[in-house]
Amino acid sequence: MQDAEGQGEPGGTPLRVVAVTYSPGTSLDGFLETLPVATTRPVEVVLADNGSTDGAPEAAAARYPHVRLLRTGGNIGYGPAVNAGLADRRTGWALVANPDVRFEPGAVDELLAVAERWPRAATVGPAIRTPDGELYPSARDLPRLSTGAGHALLGWVWPANPWTARYRREREAPRERPAGWLSGSCLLVDLEAFWSVDGFDPGYFMYFEDVDLAERLGRRGWLHVYAPSAVVVHEGGHATRRDPHRMQRVHHTSALRYVSGQYPRRGQAPLRGAVRVGL
């Protein structure tokens, strides 16, 4: 458990904020311009860059003194890039967020306040809204075999299917509560807990790395707390719009990796095979 009260106070260690960039364009400006209104604490932003070619991360690092560019050496994936951005921090809290997130006033301070109320919280996640104001279902149950398979198989082609709705808890009114896992698009992380399970699994390029992290932390007794009193806006969909067919394949590969990790025994091989065929 970390002390959120002293995180980033004057004279203390600034709050580490990690954003993974891959040619983020002008969305990065909105991220950096709204972050100061989200917290009264000093921050240091690490842009873990996976090979941008648009010059946006370089321009941001040159413009803002509290922003540092960290080149990962190529497009290594989301989780491994976050790990690189946090590698020199082992204690305290850190914020992990996509570069197309915009922060509502006080959002980060509210996440830290909620963390104080939940001593066993390893992660705390805000309410995530779309640019149109719709609430994104970012606090979900861990996928069980039936709901997880139904969502993985049908979520892309039939978003309103009952398995996806149950898995995403879409019909539930927002309230502060523990969740099975929280969206990695914006996440306050207890670094001691994070590194106790070696951070994100680098075997996930994209998708399911946040589900896997939450499951491993949960096995150690940590909680994941949804904090809808903190609000961010997430544009989302950049990678999917660039190459939707490839991203669907990546999603299915990650889903299969997660299922295989949950059902690894020899007798469960037919189950893994069925999921592979279905995906």
N, C-alpha and C positions, 0 to 999 in steps of 0.2 A: 504494500500500500504506500502511495506517495502523498506528500503534503501539497495539495493544490494551492493553498493560500500563499505560500512563498514563491510559487513558480513565476519567474519573470518579474518579481518586484524590483524597484530601483536598487542597484547595488548587488542584485542576485544574478542568477543565470537566466538569460533571455529564453523565452519559450521557443523551442525548435519547431519550425513549420517546414514540412517536406511536401513538395509538389513534383510529380513525375511529368516531365515535358517531352513531347514528340511533335515538334512544329505546332505549338499551341495557338499561333496567330494572335489576334487582338484580344482573345478571351483572357490571356494572361494579364493584360492591363486591368481588367475588371477585378480579377483576383487580388492583385497587389494594391489596387486603389481602395477596395472595400475592407481589406484586412485591418487597417488602423482603427476603423470605427467599431470593430468587433471585439477589441480588447484594449484595456488601459495598460497592459503589461508590455514591456519591450519584447520584440520578437527578432529572431533571425531566420530568414527563409533560405532553404537549400533547394535549388532547382536541380533535381536529379535528372539529367538530360539523356534521353535514349537515342540521340542522333538527329536532333532537329536540323532542318535545312532552311528554315524561314528567318533565322536571325533573331527571333523574338526573345529567347532566353538570354542571349548575349546582350541585347539592348536593355533588358530589365536589370541585369547585373550591373551594367554600366550606369544606369539611371538611379538605382536605389542603393544606398550604402549598406543596408541591412540584408541585401540579397546576394547570395553566392551561387555561382554556377558550378555544378559537379558533373563532369562528363563520365558516363558509365562505360563508355567504350563501344557502344552499339545499342541496338534495340533488344535489350536483355529481358524485357518484360516488366510488368508493374511491380510485383512483389520484390524481385531482386533489386530494382531501383530504389524502392523505399528502404530496404535493408541497407543499401549503400549510403543513403542520405541520413540514416540514423546510426551508422556504425561507430561513431565516436561519442555517442551518448548512451549510457547504460542505466541511468536513474532519472527520476523526474517524469514529467509529462511531455508529450510531443503531439503535435497536430499533423495528421496526414490528410491531404486533400487534393482532389483533382484541380488542375489549373483553370478549368472553366467553371469553378465554383465562385459565387459571389456571396459575401457575408452580410447578413442583416446586423444592425447595430447591437452590440453587446453579445453576439452569438458565442464567441470563444470564451468570454468571461463566464457566461452562463453554463457552458460545458464544464468548466473548472469548478463552478459552484456545485453542480450536480455531482461531480466526482467526489466532492467532500461529503456528500450525503450517503454515498455508497462505498464504504471502505474496501469492499472486495471487487470493485469495478476494475477490470483490465482495459475496457474500452467504453467510451461514452459517445453516442452518436446523436446528431441533431435531427430535427424535422427537415426533410429535404423537399423543396418545392421545385416544380418545373418553371420555366420562364412565364408560362401561362397561369401560374398560381396553383396548379394541381399538386396535391400531396403525393409524393412518391413513397411506395411501401418499402422503406429502408430498414425496418426492424422486423425480422422474420424468425420463424422457427427453423431449427436445423432440419434439413430435408430428411424425412423418413423415406423408406423405399418406395411406397406407393405415391406419395405426393412429389418426391424428388424426381422419380422417373417420369411421372405424368407431366411435370413442369418442363423437364429437360427435353422430352420428346415433342411436346405440343406448344410450349411457351412461345416459340418463334412464329408458328403458323396459326395458332389459335389462342391469342393472349387471354381471352375471357374464359378459358376452360376451367372447370371446378378445381382441378388439382393445383393449378397456379394460384387461383384465388385463395385457397386454403393455406398454401405454403407462404404466400406473401402477406397474409392476414389483412387483406385489403378492406374488409368490411368492419374492422375494429376501430373505434374512436381513438384518436391519439391521446396517450397518457404516459407519464413517466413510469417505466417498468423495465424489468429484465427482459431480454430477448435472447433467442437462440444465437443469432448473429446480427451484425450491423453492417450496412454498406460501407465498403472501403473508400467510397468517393469523398467522404468527409468523416474523420474519426479521430477522437482524442484517445491517445494510447498511453497506458502506464508502461514505461520502458522496462522496469524491472520485471514485470509480468511478460512483456513482449519477448525479451531476450531469454527468459526462463524456458521458452519453447523454441528458441533459435529464430525468432522472427517469422516472416513469411516464408513458406516453402518455395524455394527457387524453381521447383519442378513445375509450378503453374506459371505459364506465360501471361495469361490474362483470364479473368473470370474464376470464381470459386476459391481464389486465394484468401479472401476474407472469410468465407465459410469454413475453410480448413483451419485457419488461424483460430477462429472462435471455438471450433470443436476441440482443438488441442488445449486451448486455455481452459475451456469448461471442464475438461477431464481433470484439471488440477484445482478445481474449485473456484476459479475466477468467474466473474459476472460480466455481462455486456448490457449496458443500460441505455435505453432509449430516452432521450431528453428533448421532447418536442417544444419545450420552452425556449430552446435555442433553434434558430432558423437560418438556413442557407438556401440559396437558389443554385441549382445545378443545370447547366445547359445540356450536357451529356450527348452521347451518340456520335462523337467525332470519329472514333475508330470505325464504328459500324458503318457510318455513311461513306467513309473512304473505300472500304472493301467489305460489303456486307456478307458475301459468301465466305470469305476467309474468316471473318469474325465468327460466323456461325460454326465453322469447323473447329475453331479454337475453343469456342464455348463447349461444344460436344466433347472435345478431347479433355478439357478440364473436368467436365462432369463425370466422364468415365474414370479419370484419375481419382476423383474423390470417392466415387462408389467403390472402386477397386480397393482403396485404402480402408474403407469401412467394412468391406466383406472380403478379407484377404485369404481366408482358409481354402484348402484344396476342395473341400466339399461344396464351396460356394462358387466354384468355377463356372457351372452352368448359368448361374445368375449373372456373373460378370459378362459371360458370352452373350446372354440375351440382351443386356443393356448395350453392349457394343454393337450388336446387329441392329437394335432399335435406333441407336444414334446414327 
